[in-house]
Amino acid sequence: MDSTMPDASTLAEWGLPGLFLVAVMAGSVLPAPSEAVLAALIYGGVGPGWAVTVATAGNVLGALTVYALGRWGARGEGGGVVGRWLQRRSAREGPRLLRARERLATWGAPVLLLAWLPIVGDVFVLAAGLVGVRPGPFVAFVSLGKGLRYLGVALSVLAASHTGISQ
C-alpha cells in the first residue's frame, strides 16, 4: 500500500472536494500542497470565490484539530498516542512554542492572524489551544488570516492568467 499523498494535479482533478481535503491536511500537522491545488483549480476555471472559501474552510478545520490537541493537553488529558505526540511536539518546538505563548499572552488572539505562516503558524495554533484561547476568537482570527492568504494566491493566479505569465 502506497502511503504517499497524491500530487497537486491529481488533487486538482478531484475539484473542490480535493481542495477541501488537501486544505484540511495542510491546516493540521500534515504537509500538503493546498496553494498549488487552489491555483490549479482557479487556472482551470473554478470560480476563485468558491475556491478561496473551500480552501479557507478546510484549512481552518485542519487548524481546529491542532487547537483541540492543545486544549486537550492543557486539561491534562495527554495520555496515550496523542499525549506522546504533544510531548514530542512541545519538546521539538520548545523555544518557538514559548515565544508563541508569550505573544499570545501579550497580544491575545489577533496574533492568530499569523496562523497561515509556514513553520510558526501551527505553533501559534497549538499554543492557542494550550493557553486556552476561546474558540470564537480562535476561529475568527485564524479564518481571516488563512482566508487572506488564499485570496492572495487566487489574485496572483488571476493576474498571471490575464497577463500571459502562466502560459
N, C-alpha and C positions, 0 to 999 in steps of 0.2 A: 504494500500500500504506500503510495507516494504522499508524503506529508507536506510537500511544498505548496505554496499558495499559487493559484492561477495568476498569470501575468495580467497587466493592466488591460491589454487588448481583449482578453477573454472576459474579464470582469465587465468591460465596456459593452461587450456583446450581450450581457445579461441585462443591460439597460439600467433603469433606475433602481430595481431591486439589487443588482450587483453593486451599484454605487452605495446604496444604503448598507449593504453587508460589509464592504471594504471600509466605509466610514466608521462603522461600529468598531471594527477591529483596530483601525488607526487611532480611535479615541480611547481604546483600552490599552492594555500592555503589549499588544501585538503590533509589530511594524507592518504597515500596509500602504499601498500607493494611492490613497484616496484622491489626491490632487490630480494625478495622472488620469485616473478614471473619469473624474469630473471634466477635465479638459477634453478627453476623447469623446465623451458624450456630447458636450456642447459643440465641439468641432463637427460631430456627426449629425447635428441638427436638433438635439434635445433642447427644449427651452431653458435658457440659463436660470430663470426664476425657479423653475421646478428643480433643476439640478442642484442649485445652491441650497434650496430648502431641504431636499432629501439628504444631501451630504451633511448639512449642519445638524439635522435631527439625528442622523446615525452617529455622528461624531460625539454629540452631547450624550447620547445614550451610552456610548462606549466610555466616556469620561465618568458617567454616573457609576459605572462598575468599579472604577478605581476609587472614586469618592466613597462608595459604600464599603469597600475594603478598609479604607482609612477609618471610617466611622465604627466599623465592626472592631477593628484593632484597638481603637481608643476606648471602647467599652470593656476591654479586657477579654474579649471573646476570641482571642487569637490562637486557638489551638488548632491542631491538625495541619493539613496541607496549606491552607490559606494563611494560617498563623506563621508557619515556617517561611512562606513566600514573603509575608510582610516583614518578618525579622531580617531576611536576607536583603530585601529591597531597602529597608531602613539603614542597614549597615553599609550597603553599597553607596547609597545616596546621602550618607551622613552629613557632610558639610552643606550640600545643596538643600537637603531636607531641612536642616537647621535654619539656613538663610530664608527658605520659603516660609517656614513657620514664623520667623521674625518679621518678614514683610507682611504676612497676613495679620500679625498682631499689630503692626504699625499702621498699615493702610486699609486693612479689612478686605472684604470680598471684592472690591474693584480690582485688586491685584489679579483676580482670575480672568481678567481681560487678556492676560498673557498666557492662558492655558493652551493656546494654539502653538506656542513656540516649540521647536524641536528640543528634545532632551529635558529642558527645565519645565516645560508645560505640564507634563504628567506628574512632576514632582510637586508643583503647585496644587494640582488636583488631589494628590494623595495627602498633602499637608492640610488642605482644606477639610478633608474628612477627619484627619487626626485631631485638628484643633476645634472641630465642631461647628464649622460654618453652616448656617441654616440652609436647608435645601432650596428655598425660594431664591435668595440672592446667589447661591451657587449656580443654579440653572440659568438665571438671568445673565450674569456676567460671563459665564462660560459660553452661552449661546451667542451673545453679542460678539465676543472675541473670535470664536470659531466661524461664525457667520460672516464677519468682515473679512477674514482670511479667505474663505471660499468665494466671496464676492470679488475679491482682488484677483483670484485665479480666473474666475469667469470673465471679468472685464479684460484681463490680459489675453485670453483666448479670443474673445470677440475682436479686440483691437488687432491682434495678429492675423486673424482670418480676413479682416476688412482691408488690411494693408498689403496682403500678399506675402507677409513674412513667413507664414506657416506652410507655404507651398514649395 
